[in-house]
Amino acid sequence: MRTRIDYLADKFCFTERNESPRLHRQWQDVLEECRQTEAGPEERLRIALLNVD
């Protein structure tokens, strides 16, 4: 059985193929902020919830 998966995987990062540029930019901002602050799991979730529509 073959199934098409509409996501591209890069290590632990999943991106929807048809993701809007705005949403893509929001996630990039979240990733950058998490890297800069060396955020833990709960902090990463908080940052994502505050910054992604």
mmCIF entry with sequence, helices, sheets and N, C-alpha, C, O atoms, coordinates in Angstrom:
data_MODEL
# 
_entry.id   MODEL 
# 
_entity.id                         1 
_entity.type                       polymer 
_entity.pdbx_number_of_molecules   1 
# 
_entity_poly.entity_id                      1 
_entity_poly.type                           'polypeptide(L)' 
_entity_poly.nstd_linkage                   no 
_entity_poly.nstd_monomer                   no 
_entity_poly.pdbx_seq_one_letter_code       MRTRIDYLADKFCFTERNESPRLHRQWQDVLEECRQTEAGPEERLRIALLNVD 
_entity_poly.pdbx_seq_one_letter_code_can   MRTRIDYLADKFCFTERNESPRLHRQWQDVLEECRQTEAGPEERLRIALLNVD 
_entity_poly.pdbx_strand_id                 A 
# 
loop_
_entity_poly_seq.entity_id 
_entity_poly_seq.num 
_entity_poly_seq.mon_id 
_entity_poly_seq.hetero 
1 1  MET n 
1 2  ARG n 
1 3  THR n 
1 4  ARG n 
1 5  ILE n 
1 6  ASP n 
1 7  TYR n 
1 8  LEU n 
1 9  ALA n 
1 10 ASP n 
1 11 LYS n 
1 12 PHE n 
1 13 CYS n 
1 14 PHE n 
1 15 THR n 
1 16 GLU n 
1 17 ARG n 
1 18 ASN n 
1 19 GLU n 
1 20 SER n 
1 21 PRO n 
1 22 ARG n 
1 23 LEU n 
1 24 HIS n 
1 25 ARG n 
1 26 GLN n 
1 27 TRP n 
1 28 GLN n 
1 29 ASP n 
1 30 VAL n 
1 31 LEU n 
1 32 GLU n 
1 33 GLU n 
1 34 CYS n 
1 35 ARG n 
1 36 GLN n 
1 37 THR n 
1 38 GLU n 
1 39 ALA n 
1 40 GLY n 
1 41 PRO n 
1 42 GLU n 
1 43 GLU n 
1 44 ARG n 
1 45 LEU n 
1 46 ARG n 
1 47 ILE n 
1 48 ALA n 
1 49 LEU n 
1 50 LEU n 
1 51 ASN n 
1 52 VAL n 
1 53 ASP n 
# 
_struct_asym.id          A 
_struct_asym.entity_id   1 
# 
loop_
_struct_conf.conf_type_id 
_struct_conf.id 
_struct_conf.pdbx_PDB_helix_id 
_struct_conf.beg_label_comp_id 
_struct_conf.beg_label_asym_id 
_struct_conf.beg_label_seq_id 
_struct_conf.pdbx_beg_PDB_ins_code 
_struct_conf.end_label_comp_id 
_struct_conf.end_label_asym_id 
_struct_conf.end_label_seq_id 
_struct_conf.pdbx_end_PDB_ins_code 
_struct_conf.beg_auth_comp_id 
_struct_conf.beg_auth_asym_id 
_struct_conf.beg_auth_seq_id 
_struct_conf.end_auth_comp_id 
_struct_conf.end_auth_asym_id 
_struct_conf.end_auth_seq_id 
_struct_conf.pdbx_PDB_helix_class 
_struct_conf.details 
_struct_conf.pdbx_PDB_helix_length 
HELX_P HELX_P1 AA1 PRO A 21 ? THR A 37 ? PRO A 21 THR A 37 1 ? 17 
HELX_P HELX_P2 AA2 PRO A 41 ? ASN A 51 ? PRO A 41 ASN A 51 1 ? 11 
# 
_struct_conf_type.id          HELX_P 
_struct_conf_type.criteria    ? 
_struct_conf_type.reference   ? 
# 
_struct_sheet.id               AA1 
_struct_sheet.type             ? 
_struct_sheet.number_strands   2 
_struct_sheet.details          ? 
# 
_struct_sheet_order.sheet_id     AA1 
_struct_sheet_order.range_id_1   1 
_struct_sheet_order.range_id_2   2 
_struct_sheet_order.offset       ? 
_struct_sheet_order.sense        anti-parallel 
# 
loop_
_struct_sheet_range.sheet_id 
_struct_sheet_range.id 
_struct_sheet_range.beg_label_comp_id 
_struct_sheet_range.beg_label_asym_id 
_struct_sheet_range.beg_label_seq_id 
_struct_sheet_range.pdbx_beg_PDB_ins_code 
_struct_sheet_range.end_label_comp_id 
_struct_sheet_range.end_label_asym_id 
_struct_sheet_range.end_label_seq_id 
_struct_sheet_range.pdbx_end_PDB_ins_code 
_struct_sheet_range.beg_auth_comp_id 
_struct_sheet_range.beg_auth_asym_id 
_struct_sheet_range.beg_auth_seq_id 
_struct_sheet_range.end_auth_comp_id 
_struct_sheet_range.end_auth_asym_id 
_struct_sheet_range.end_auth_seq_id 
AA1 1 TYR A 7  ? ASP A 10 ? TYR A 7  ASP A 10 
AA1 2 CYS A 13 ? GLU A 16 ? CYS A 13 GLU A 16 
# 
loop_
_atom_site.group_PDB 
_atom_site.id 
_atom_site.type_symbol 
_atom_site.label_atom_id 
_atom_site.label_alt_id 
_atom_site.label_comp_id 
_atom_site.label_asym_id 
_atom_site.label_entity_id 
_atom_site.label_seq_id 
_atom_site.pdbx_PDB_ins_code 
_atom_site.Cartn_x 
_atom_site.Cartn_y 
_atom_site.Cartn_z 
_atom_site.occupancy 
_atom_site.B_iso_or_equiv 
_atom_site.pdbx_formal_charge 
_atom_site.auth_seq_id 
_atom_site.auth_comp_id 
_atom_site.auth_asym_id 
_atom_site.auth_atom_id 
_atom_site.pdbx_PDB_model_num 
ATOM 1   N N  . MET A 1 1  ? 0.843  -1.177 0.000  1.00 0.00 ? 1  MET A N  1 
ATOM 2   C CA . MET A 1 1  ? 0.000  0.000  0.000  1.00 0.00 ? 1  MET A CA 1 
ATOM 3   C C  . MET A 1 1  ? 0.885  1.235  0.000  1.00 0.00 ? 1  MET A C  1 
ATOM 4   O O  . MET A 1 1  ? 1.832  1.326  0.781  1.00 0.00 ? 1  MET A O  1 
ATOM 5   N N  . ARG A 1 2  ? 0.579  2.185  -0.872 1.00 0.00 ? 2  ARG A N  1 
ATOM 6   C CA . ARG A 1 2  ? 1.354  3.420  -0.949 1.00 0.00 ? 2  ARG A CA 1 
ATOM 7   C C  . ARG A 1 2  ? 0.456  4.589  -0.594 1.00 0.00 ? 2  ARG A C  1 
ATOM 8   O O  . ARG A 1 2  ? -0.674 4.679  -1.074 1.00 0.00 ? 2  ARG A O  1 
ATOM 9   N N  . THR A 1 3  ? 0.952  5.477  0.240  1.00 0.00 ? 3  THR A N  1 
ATOM 10  C CA . THR A 1 3  ? 0.202  6.647  0.658  1.00 0.00 ? 3  THR A CA 1 
ATOM 11  C C  . THR A 1 3  ? 1.068  7.871  0.467  1.00 0.00 ? 3  THR A C  1 
ATOM 12  O O  . THR A 1 3  ? 2.256  7.854  0.791  1.00 0.00 ? 3  THR A O  1 
ATOM 13  N N  . ARG A 1 4  ? 0.491  8.919  -0.050 1.00 0.00 ? 4  ARG A N  1 
ATOM 14  C CA . ARG A 1 4  ? 1.228  10.164 -0.225 1.00 0.00 ? 4  ARG A CA 1 
ATOM 15  C C  . ARG A 1 4  ? 1.119  10.984 1.050  1.00 0.00 ? 4  ARG A C  1 
ATOM 16  O O  . ARG A 1 4  ? 0.026  11.173 1.585  1.00 0.00 ? 4  ARG A O  1 
ATOM 17  N N  . ILE A 1 5  ? 2.240  11.463 1.525  1.00 0.00 ? 5  ILE A N  1 
ATOM 18  C CA . ILE A 1 5  ? 2.273  12.326 2.707  1.00 0.00 ? 5  ILE A CA 1 
ATOM 19  C C  . ILE A 1 5  ? 2.631  13.724 2.234  1.00 0.00 ? 5  ILE A C  1 
ATOM 20  O O  . ILE A 1 5  ? 3.673  13.917 1.607  1.00 0.00 ? 5  ILE A O  1 
ATOM 21  N N  . ASP A 1 6  ? 1.786  14.699 2.525  1.00 0.00 ? 6  ASP A N  1 
ATOM 22  C CA . ASP A 1 6  ? 2.000  16.058 2.047  1.00 0.00 ? 6  ASP A CA 1 
ATOM 23  C C  . ASP A 1 6  ? 2.796  16.917 3.019  1.00 0.00 ? 6  ASP A C  1 
ATOM 24  O O  . ASP A 1 6  ? 2.469  18.086 3.228  1.00 0.00 ? 6  ASP A O  1 
ATOM 25  N N  . TYR A 1 7  ? 3.815  16.360 3.600  1.00 0.00 ? 7  TYR A N  1 
ATOM 26  C CA . TYR A 1 7  ? 4.688  17.096 4.494  1.00 0.00 ? 7  TYR A CA 1 
ATOM 27  C C  . TYR A 1 7  ? 6.128  16.797 4.113  1.00 0.00 ? 7  TYR A C  1 
ATOM 28  O O  . TYR A 1 7  ? 6.454  15.673 3.729  1.00 0.00 ? 7  TYR A O  1 
ATOM 29  N N  . LEU A 1 8  ? 6.986  17.799 4.217  1.00 0.00 ? 8  LEU A N  1 
ATOM 30  C CA . LEU A 1 8  ? 8.416  17.619 4.004  1.00 0.00 ? 8  LEU A CA 1 
ATOM 31  C C  . LEU A 1 8  ? 9.070  17.587 5.373  1.00 0.00 ? 8  LEU A C  1 
ATOM 32  O O  . LEU A 1 8  ? 8.759  18.431 6.214  1.00 0.00 ? 8  LEU A O  1 
ATOM 33  N N  . ALA A 1 9  ? 9.955  16.652 5.621  1.00 0.00 ? 9  ALA A N  1 
ATOM 34  C CA . ALA A 1 9  ? 10.592 16.508 6.932  1.00 0.00 ? 9  ALA A CA 1 
ATOM 35  C C  . ALA A 1 9  ? 12.059 16.896 6.849  1.00 0.00 ? 9  ALA A C  1 
ATOM 36  O O  . ALA A 1 9  ? 12.777 16.448 5.955  1.00 0.00 ? 9  ALA A O  1 
ATOM 37  N N  . ASP A 1 10 ? 12.499 17.719 7.773  1.00 0.00 ? 10 ASP A N  1 
ATOM 38  C CA . ASP A 1 10 ? 13.895 18.113 7.879  1.00 0.00 ? 10 ASP A CA 1 
ATOM 39  C C  . ASP A 1 10 ? 14.287 17.913 9.331  1.00 0.00 ? 10 ASP A C  1 
ATOM 40  O O  . ASP A 1 10 ? 14.006 18.766 10.173 1.00 0.00 ? 10 ASP A O  1 
ATOM 41  N N  . LYS A 1 11 ? 14.928 16.803 9.630  1.00 0.00 ? 11 LYS A N  1 
ATOM 42  C CA . LYS A 1 11 ? 15.222 16.391 10.997 1.00 0.00 ? 11 LYS A CA 1 
ATOM 43  C C  . LYS A 1 11 ? 13.914 16.303 11.764 1.00 0.00 ? 11 LYS A C  1 
ATOM 44  O O  . LYS A 1 11 ? 13.088 15.434 11.484 1.00 0.00 ? 11 LYS A O  1 
ATOM 45  N N  . PHE A 1 12 ? 13.717 17.196 12.734 1.00 0.00 ? 12 PHE A N  1 
ATOM 46  C CA . PHE A 1 12 ? 12.509 17.160 13.552 1.00 0.00 ? 12 PHE A CA 1 
ATOM 47  C C  . PHE A 1 12 ? 11.540 18.273 13.185 1.00 0.00 ? 12 PHE A C  1 
ATOM 48  O O  . PHE A 1 12 ? 10.632 18.584 13.955 1.00 0.00 ? 12 PHE A O  1 
ATOM 49  N N  . CYS A 1 13 ? 11.721 18.866 12.035 1.00 0.00 ? 13 CYS A N  1 
ATOM 50  C CA . CYS A 1 13 ? 10.877 19.977 11.596 1.00 0.00 ? 13 CYS A CA 1 
ATOM 51  C C  . CYS A 1 13 ? 9.985  19.504 10.450 1.00 0.00 ? 13 CYS A C  1 
ATOM 52  O O  . CYS A 1 13 ? 10.484 18.989 9.450  1.00 0.00 ? 13 CYS A O  1 
ATOM 53  N N  . PHE A 1 14 ? 8.685  19.673 10.586 1.00 0.00 ? 14 PHE A N  1 
ATOM 54  C CA . PHE A 1 14 ? 7.752  19.279 9.547  1.00 0.00 ? 14 PHE A CA 1 
ATOM 55  C C  . PHE A 1 14 ? 7.126  20.527 8.946  1.00 0.00 ? 14 PHE A C  1 
ATOM 56  O O  . PHE A 1 14 ? 6.714  21.435 9.668  1.00 0.00 ? 14 PHE A O  1 
ATOM 57  N N  . THR A 1 15 ? 7.057  20.567 7.621  1.00 0.00 ? 15 THR A N  1 
ATOM 58  C CA . THR A 1 15 ? 6.502  21.712 6.919  1.00 0.00 ? 15 THR A CA 1 
ATOM 59  C C  . THR A 1 15 ? 5.442  21.232 5.939  1.00 0.00 ? 15 THR A C  1 
ATOM 60  O O  . THR A 1 15 ? 5.676  20.306 5.162  1.00 0.00 ? 15 THR A O  1 
ATOM 61  N N  . GLU A 1 16 ? 4.293  21.856 5.978  1.00 0.00 ? 16 GLU A N  1 
ATOM 62  C CA . GLU A 1 16 ? 3.247  21.522 5.019  1.00 0.00 ? 16 GLU A CA 1 
ATOM 63  C C  . GLU A 1 16 ? 3.642  22.069 3.654  1.00 0.00 ? 16 GLU A C  1 
ATOM 64  O O  . GLU A 1 16 ? 4.130  23.195 3.553  1.00 0.00 ? 16 GLU A O  1 
ATOM 65  N N  . ARG A 1 17 ? 3.439  21.293 2.620  1.00 0.00 ? 17 ARG A N  1 
ATOM 66  C CA . ARG A 1 17 ? 3.832  21.725 1.273  1.00 0.00 ? 17 ARG A CA 1 
ATOM 67  C C  . ARG A 1 17 ? 3.125  22.996 0.839  1.00 0.00 ? 17 ARG A C  1 
ATOM 68  O O  . ARG A 1 17 ? 3.730  23.840 0.179  1.00 0.00 ? 17 ARG A O  1 
ATOM 69  N N  . ASN A 1 18 ? 1.870  23.149 1.192  1.00 0.00 ? 18 ASN A N  1 
ATOM 70  C CA . ASN A 1 18 ? 1.083  24.305 0.755  1.00 0.00 ? 18 ASN A CA 1 
ATOM 71  C C  . ASN A 1 18 ? 0.974  25.382 1.829  1.00 0.00 ? 18 ASN A C  1 
ATOM 72  O O  . ASN A 1 18 ? 0.021  26.161 1.840  1.00 0.00 ? 18 ASN A O  1 
ATOM 73  N N  . GLU A 1 19 ? 1.932  25.423 2.715  1.00 0.00 ? 19 GLU A N  1 
ATOM 74  C CA . GLU A 1 19 ? 1.910  26.398 3.800  1.00 0.00 ? 19 GLU A CA 1 
ATOM 75  C C  . GLU A 1 19 ? 2.032  27.813 3.241  1.00 0.00 ? 19 GLU A C  1 
ATOM 76  O O  . GLU A 1 19 ? 2.853  28.066 2.359  1.00 0.00 ? 19 GLU A O  1 
ATOM 77  N N  . SER A 1 20 ? 1.223  28.726 3.747  1.00 0.00 ? 20 SER A N  1 
ATOM 78  C CA . SER A 1 20 ? 1.265  30.108 3.268  1.00 0.00 ? 20 SER A CA 1 
ATOM 79  C C  . SER A 1 20 ? 2.579  30.769 3.690  1.00 0.00 ? 20 SER A C  1 
ATOM 80  O O  . SER A 1 20 ? 3.162  30.394 4.708  1.00 0.00 ? 20 SER A O  1 
ATOM 81  N N  . PRO A 1 21 ? 3.044  31.745 2.916  1.00 0.00 ? 21 PRO A N  1 
ATOM 82  C CA . PRO A 1 21 ? 4.281  32.451 3.278  1.00 0.00 ? 21 PRO A CA 1 
ATOM 83  C C  . PRO A 1 21 ? 4.193  33.102 4.663  1.00 0.00 ? 21 PRO A C  1 
ATOM 84  O O  . PRO A 1 21 ? 5.171  33.134 5.409  1.00 0.00 ? 21 PRO A O  1 
ATOM 85  N N  . ARG A 1 22 ? 3.010  33.617 4.988  1.00 0.00 ? 22 ARG A N  1 
ATOM 86  C CA . ARG A 1 22 ? 2.825  34.264 6.295  1.00 0.00 ? 22 ARG A CA 1 
ATOM 87  C C  . ARG A 1 22 ? 3.021  33.270 7.439  1.00 0.00 ? 22 ARG A C  1 
ATOM 88  O O  . ARG A 1 22 ? 3.729  33.555 8.405  1.00 0.00 ? 22 ARG A O  1 
ATOM 89  N N  . LEU A 1 23 ? 2.390  32.105 7.320  1.00 0.00 ? 23 LEU A N  1 
ATOM 90  C CA . LEU A 1 23 ? 2.516  31.080 8.354  1.00 0.00 ? 23 LEU A CA 1 
ATOM 91  C C  . LEU A 1 23 ? 3.951  30.559 8.432  1.00 0.00 ? 23 LEU A C  1 
ATOM 92  O O  . LEU A 1 23 ? 4.470  30.325 9.524  1.00 0.00 ? 23 LEU A O  1 
ATOM 93  N N  . HIS A 1 24 ? 4.584  30.380 7.288  1.00 0.00 ? 24 HIS A N  1 
ATOM 94  C CA . HIS A 1 24 ? 5.979  29.935 7.255  1.00 0.00 ? 24 HIS A CA 1 
ATOM 95  C C  . HIS A 1 24 ? 6.871  30.937 7.988  1.00 0.00 ? 24 HIS A C  1 
ATOM 96  O O  . HIS A 1 24 ? 7.743  30.546 8.764  1.00 0.00 ? 24 HIS A O  1 
ATOM 97  N N  . ARG A 1 25 ? 6.652  32.223 7.742  1.00 0.00 ? 25 ARG A N  1 
ATOM 98  C CA . ARG A 1 25 ? 7.436  33.277 8.394  1.00 0.00 ? 25 ARG A CA 1 
ATOM 99  C C  . ARG A 1 25 ? 7.215  33.262 9.910  1.00 0.00 ? 25 ARG A C  1 
ATOM 100 O O  . ARG A 1 25 ? 8.156  33.444 10.682 1.00 0.00 ? 25 ARG A O  1 
ATOM 101 N N  . GLN A 1 26 ? 5.960  33.044 10.331 1.00 0.00 ? 26 GLN A N  1 
ATOM 102 C CA . GLN A 1 26 ? 5.667  32.991 11.763 1.00 0.00 ? 26 GLN A CA 1 
ATOM 103 C C  . GLN A 1 26 ? 6.436  31.856 12.429 1.00 0.00 ? 26 GLN A C  1 
ATOM 104 O O  . GLN A 1 26 ? 7.005  32.046 13.504 1.00 0.00 ? 26 GLN A O  1 
ATOM 105 N N  . TRP A 1 27 ? 6.463  30.668 11.799 1.00 0.00 ? 27 TRP A N  1 
ATOM 106 C CA . TRP A 1 27 ? 7.188  29.540 12.374 1.00 0.00 ? 27 TRP A CA 1 
ATOM 107 C C  . TRP A 1 27 ? 8.689  29.796 12.388 1.00 0.00 ? 27 TRP A C  1 
ATOM 108 O O  . TRP A 1 27 ? 9.376  29.392 13.326 1.00 0.00 ? 27 TRP A O  1 
ATOM 109 N N  . GLN A 1 28 ? 9.207  30.463 11.357 1.00 0.00 ? 28 GLN A N  1 
ATOM 110 C CA . GLN A 1 28 ? 10.629 30.797 11.341 1.00 0.00 ? 28 GLN A CA 1 
ATOM 111 C C  . GLN A 1 28 ? 10.962 31.731 12.503 1.00 0.00 ? 28 GLN A C  1 
ATOM 112 O O  . GLN A 1 28 ? 12.002 31.579 13.144 1.00 0.00 ? 28 GLN A O  1 
ATOM 113 N N  . ASP A 1 29 ? 10.086 32.693 12.774 1.00 0.00 ? 29 ASP A N  1 
ATOM 114 C CA . ASP A 1 29 ? 10.284 33.602 13.906 1.00 0.00 ? 29 ASP A CA 1 
ATOM 115 C C  . ASP A 1 29 ? 10.273 32.837 15.228 1.00 0.00 ? 29 ASP A C  1 
ATOM 116 O O  . ASP A 1 29 ? 11.080 33.113 16.116 1.00 0.00 ? 29 ASP A O  1 
ATOM 117 N N  . VAL A 1 30 ? 9.362  31.882 15.355 1.00 0.00 ? 30 VAL A N  1 
ATOM 118 C CA . VAL A 1 30 ? 9.292  31.061 16.571 1.00 0.00 ? 30 VAL A CA 1 
ATOM 119 C C  . VAL A 1 30 ? 10.585 30.278 16.755 1.00 0.00 ? 30 VAL A C  1 
ATOM 120 O O  . VAL A 1 30 ? 11.155 30.267 17.846 1.00 0.00 ? 30 VAL A O  1 
ATOM 121 N N  . LEU A 1 31 ? 11.051 29.620 15.691 1.00 0.00 ? 31 LEU A N  1 
ATOM 122 C CA . LEU A 1 31 ? 12.290 28.838 15.784 1.00 0.00 ? 31 LEU A CA 1 
ATOM 123 C C  . LEU A 1 31 ? 13.469 29.712 16.174 1.00 0.00 ? 31 LEU A C  1 
ATOM 124 O O  . LEU A 1 31 ? 14.289 29.320 17.004 1.00 0.00 ? 31 LEU A O  1 
ATOM 125 N N  . GLU A 1 32 ? 13.557 30.893 15.578 1.00 0.00 ? 32 GLU A N  1 
ATOM 126 C CA . GLU A 1 32 ? 14.670 31.791 15.885 1.00 0.00 ? 32 GLU A CA 1 
ATOM 127 C C  . GLU A 1 32 ? 14.623 32.251 17.341 1.00 0.00 ? 32 GLU A C  1 
ATOM 128 O O  . GLU A 1 32 ? 15.649 32.266 18.021 1.00 0.00 ? 32 GLU A O  1 
ATOM 129 N N  . GLU A 1 33 ? 13.443 32.625 17.819 1.00 0.00 ? 33 GLU A N  1 
ATOM 130 C CA . GLU A 1 33 ? 13.312 33.055 19.212 1.00 0.00 ? 33 GLU A CA 1 
ATOM 131 C C  . GLU A 1 33 ? 13.661 31.921 20.172 1.00 0.00 ? 33 GLU A C  1 
ATOM 132 O O  . GLU A 1 33 ? 14.320 32.152 21.186 1.00 0.00 ? 33 GLU A O  1 
ATOM 133 N N  . CYS A 1 34 ? 13.232 30.707 19.867 1.00 0.00 ? 34 CYS A N  1 
ATOM 134 C CA . CYS A 1 34 ? 13.544 29.551 20.719 1.00 0.00 ? 34 CYS A CA 1 
ATOM 135 C C  . CYS A 1 34 ? 15.048 29.292 20.762 1.00 0.00 ? 34 CYS A C  1 
ATOM 136 O O  . CYS A 1 34 ? 15.591 28.959 21.815 1.00 0.00 ? 34 CYS A O  1 
ATOM 137 N N  . ARG A 1 35 ? 15.714 29.442 19.631 1.00 0.00 ? 35 ARG A N  1 
ATOM 138 C CA . ARG A 1 35 ? 17.175 29.250 19.596 1.00 0.00 ? 35 ARG A CA 1 
ATOM 139 C C  . ARG A 1 35 ? 17.889 30.329 20.400 1.00 0.00 ? 35 ARG A C  1 
ATOM 140 O O  . ARG A 1 35 ? 18.808 30.037 21.165 1.00 0.00 ? 35 ARG A O  1 
ATOM 141 N N  . GLN A 1 36 ? 17.460 31.579 20.223 1.00 0.00 ? 36 GLN A N  1 
ATOM 142 C CA . GLN A 1 36 ? 18.111 32.694 20.911 1.00 0.00 ? 36 GLN A CA 1 
ATOM 143 C C  . GLN A 1 36 ? 17.959 32.594 22.425 1.00 0.00 ? 36 GLN A C  1 
ATOM 144 O O  . GLN A 1 36 ? 18.890 32.900 23.170 1.00 0.00 ? 36 GLN A O  1 
ATOM 145 N N  . THR A 1 37 ? 16.794 32.169 22.868 1.00 0.00 ? 37 THR A N  1 
ATOM 146 C CA . THR A 1 37 ? 16.538 32.111 24.311 1.00 0.00 ? 37 THR A CA 1 
ATOM 147 C C  . THR A 1 37 ? 16.866 30.757 24.916 1.00 0.00 ? 37 THR A C  1 
ATOM 148 O O  . THR A 1 37 ? 16.773 30.575 26.130 1.00 0.00 ? 37 THR A O  1 
ATOM 149 N N  . GLU A 1 38 ? 17.260 29.784 24.051 1.00 0.00 ? 38 GLU A N  1 
ATOM 150 C CA . GLU A 1 38 ? 17.528 28.418 24.509 1.00 0.00 ? 38 GLU A CA 1 
ATOM 151 C C  . GLU A 1 38 ? 16.351 27.900 25.344 1.00 0.00 ? 38 GLU A C  1 
ATOM 152 O O  . GLU A 1 38 ? 16.528 27.346 26.429 1.00 0.00 ? 38 GLU A O  1 
ATOM 153 N N  . ALA A 1 39 ? 15.153 28.098 24.803 1.00 0.00 ? 39 ALA A N  1 
ATOM 154 C CA . ALA A 1 39 ? 13.915 27.769 25.503 1.00 0.00 ? 39 ALA A CA 1 
ATOM 155 C C  . ALA A 1 39 ? 13.745 26.264 25.697 1.00 0.00 ? 39 ALA A C  1 
ATOM 156 O O  . ALA A 1 39 ? 14.105 25.457 24.839 1.00 0.00 ? 39 ALA A O  1 
ATOM 157 N N  . GLY A 1 40 ? 13.186 25.919 26.848 1.00 0.00 ? 40 GLY A N  1 
ATOM 158 C CA . GLY A 1 40 ? 12.835 24.530 27.132 1.00 0.00 ? 40 GLY A CA 1 
ATOM 159 C C  . GLY A 1 40 ? 11.493 24.203 26.501 1.00 0.00 ? 40 GLY A C  1 
ATOM 160 O O  . GLY A 1 40 ? 10.899 25.050 25.834 1.00 0.00 ? 40 GLY A O  1 
ATOM 161 N N  . PRO A 1 41 ? 11.004 22.977 26.705 1.00 0.00 ? 41 PRO A N  1 
ATOM 162 C CA . PRO A 1 41 ? 9.759  22.539 26.054 1.00 0.00 ? 41 PRO A CA 1 
ATOM 163 C C  . PRO A 1 41 ? 8.546  23.425 26.351 1.00 0.00 ? 41 PRO A C  1 
ATOM 164 O O  . PRO A 1 41 ? 7.809  23.788 25.434 1.00 0.00 ? 41 PRO A O  1 
ATOM 165 N N  . GLU A 1 42 ? 8.336  23.769 27.603 1.00 0.00 ? 42 GLU A N  1 
ATOM 166 C CA . GLU A 1 42 ? 7.173  24.584 27.953 1.00 0.00 ? 42 GLU A CA 1 
ATOM 167 C C  . GLU A 1 42 ? 7.293  25.986 27.380 1.00 0.00 ? 42 GLU A C  1 
ATOM 168 O O  . GLU A 1 42 ? 6.307  26.551 26.908 1.00 0.00 ? 42 GLU A O  1 
ATOM 169 N N  . GLU A 1 43 ? 8.485  26.547 27.417 1.00 0.00 ? 43 GLU A N  1 
ATOM 170 C CA . GLU A 1 43 ? 8.709  27.886 26.882 1.00 0.00 ? 43 GLU A CA 1 
ATOM 171 C C  . GLU A 1 43 ? 8.537  27.890 25.359 1.00 0.00 ? 43 GLU A C  1 
ATOM 172 O O  . GLU A 1 43 ? 7.993  28.844 24.802 1.00 0.00 ? 43 GLU A O  1 
ATOM 173 N N  . ARG A 1 44 ? 8.998  26.826 24.680 1.00 0.00 ? 44 ARG A N  1 
ATOM 174 C CA . ARG A 1 44 ? 8.819  26.736 23.225 1.00 0.00 ? 44 ARG A CA 1 
ATOM 175 C C  . ARG A 1 44 ? 7.335  26.709 22.866 1.00 0.00 ? 44 ARG A C  1 
ATOM 176 O O  . ARG A 1 44 ? 6.911  27.353 21.907 1.00 0.00 ? 44 ARG A O  1 
ATOM 177 N N  . LEU A 1 45 ? 6.553  25.964 23.635 1.00 0.00 ? 45 LEU A N  1 
ATOM 178 C CA . LEU A 1 45 ? 5.112  25.909 23.403 1.00 0.00 ? 45 LEU A CA 1 
ATOM 179 C C  . LEU A 1 45 ? 4.488  27.286 23.598 1.00 0.00 ? 45 LEU A C  1 
ATOM 180 O O  . LEU A 1 45 ? 3.668  27.720 22.789 1.00 0.00 ? 45 LEU A O  1 
ATOM 181 N N  . ARG A 1 46 ? 4.872  27.967 24.662 1.00 0.00 ? 46 ARG A N  1 
ATOM 182 C CA . ARG A 1 46 ? 4.340  29.309 24.936 1.00 0.00 ? 46 ARG A CA 1 
ATOM 183 C C  . ARG A 1 46 ? 4.665  30.261 23.795 1.00 0.00 ? 46 ARG A C  1 
ATOM 184 O O  . ARG A 1 46 ? 3.797  31.011 23.349 1.00 0.00 ? 46 ARG A O  1 
ATOM 185 N N  . ILE A 1 47 ? 5.907  30.238 23.319 1.00 0.00 ? 47 ILE A N  1 
ATOM 186 C CA . ILE A 1 47 ? 6.333  31.110 22.221 1.00 0.00 ? 47 ILE A CA 1 
ATOM 187 C C  . ILE A 1 47 ? 5.519  30.808 20.964 1.00 0.00 ? 47 ILE A C  1 
ATOM 188 O O  . ILE A 1 47 ? 5.076  31.725 20.273 1.00 0.00 ? 47 ILE A O  1 
ATOM 189 N N  . ALA A 1 48 ? 5.326  29.531 20.671 1.00 0.00 ? 48 ALA A N  1 
ATOM 190 C CA . ALA A 1 48 ? 4.555  29.145 19.482 1.00 0.00 ? 48 ALA A CA 1 
ATOM 191 C C  . ALA A 1 48 ? 3.105  29.604 19.591 1.00 0.00 ? 48 ALA A C  1 
ATOM 192 O O  . ALA A 1 48 ? 2.551  30.142 18.632 1.00 0.00 ? 48 ALA A O  1 
ATOM 193 N N  . LEU A 1 49 ? 2.490  29.399 20.746 1.00 0.00 ? 49 LEU A N  1 
ATOM 194 C CA . LEU A 1 49 ? 1.091  29.789 20.915 1.00 0.00 ? 49 LEU A CA 1 
ATOM 195 C C  . LEU A 1 49 ? 0.906  31.296 20.814 1.00 0.00 ? 49 LEU A C  1 
ATOM 196 O O  . LEU A 1 49 ? -0.140 31.763 20.363 1.00 0.00 ? 49 LEU A O  1 
ATOM 197 N N  . LEU A 1 50 ? 1.903  32.052 21.227 1.00 0.00 ? 50 LEU A N  1 
ATOM 198 C CA . LEU A 1 50 ? 1.808  33.507 21.157 1.00 0.00 ? 50 LEU A CA 1 
ATOM 199 C C  . LEU A 1 50 ? 2.065  34.055 19.757 1.00 0.00 ? 50 LEU A C  1 
ATOM 200 O O  . LEU A 1 50 ? 1.590  35.143 19.429 1.00 0.00 ? 50 LEU A O  1 
ATOM 201 N N  . ASN A 1 51 ? 2.803  33.328 18.928 1.00 0.00 ? 51 ASN A N  1 
ATOM 202 C CA . ASN A 1 51 ? 3.261  33.894 17.661 1.00 0.00 ? 51 ASN A CA 1 
ATOM 203 C C  . ASN A 1 51 ? 2.667  33.298 16.396 1.00 0.00 ? 51 ASN A C  1 
ATOM 204 O O  . ASN A 1 51 ? 2.817  33.883 15.323 1.00 0.00 ? 51 ASN A O  1 
ATOM 205 N N  . VAL A 1 52 ? 2.002  32.161 16.484 1.00 0.00 ? 52 VAL A N  1 
ATOM 206 C CA . VAL A 1 52 ? 1.475  31.515 15.279 1.00 0.00 ? 52 VAL A CA 1 
ATOM 207 C C  . VAL A 1 52 ? -0.046 31.567 15.291 1.00 0.00 ? 52 VAL A C  1 
ATOM 208 O O  . VAL A 1 52 ? -0.688 31.226 16.284 1.00 0.00 ? 52 VAL A O  1 
ATOM 209 N N  . ASP A 1 53 ? -0.610 32.003 14.162 1.00 0.00 ? 53 ASP A N  1 
ATOM 210 C CA . ASP A 1 53 ? -2.080 32.066 14.036 1.00 0.00 ? 53 ASP A CA 1 
ATOM 211 C C  . ASP A 1 53 ? -2.666 30.682 13.892 1.00 0.00 ? 53 ASP A C  1 
ATOM 212 O O  . ASP A 1 53 ? -3.883 30.536 13.775 1.00 0.00 ? 53 ASP A O  1 
# 
